[in-house]
Amino acid sequence: MNYRQYTAADQRLVILQALEEDPGYSHNEAVLRGVLGSVGHELSRDALRTELAWLQEQGLVTLTQAGDIQVARLTARGEDVALGRARVPGVARPRLEG
């Protein structure tokens, strides 16, 4: 796995985990960019939209438009990946705590 693949996989996991932690299992792209930035992943809006589209193609999130902002919502499959119960190539695995 090269550097770009490694960082993309980690970014995708961070997005899924942020959605899983939300009571409504959803966030808009501005919130997700902030979450990613807080863990060292500074993404442009276009780069984030690319990752969200990839996650949607994998069936891990659904996307809706709210004006000019995208809102991502976690799917049941996405929840399984976020929690480490399922694996999808291209998404990092959660690290064990402890």
Secondary structure, DSSP 8 states (H G I E B T S, - for coil): --HHHHHHHHHHHHHHHHHHHSTTSEEEHHHHHHHHHHTT----HHHHHHHHHHHHHTTSEEEEEETTEEEEEE-HHHHHHHTTSS--TTS-------
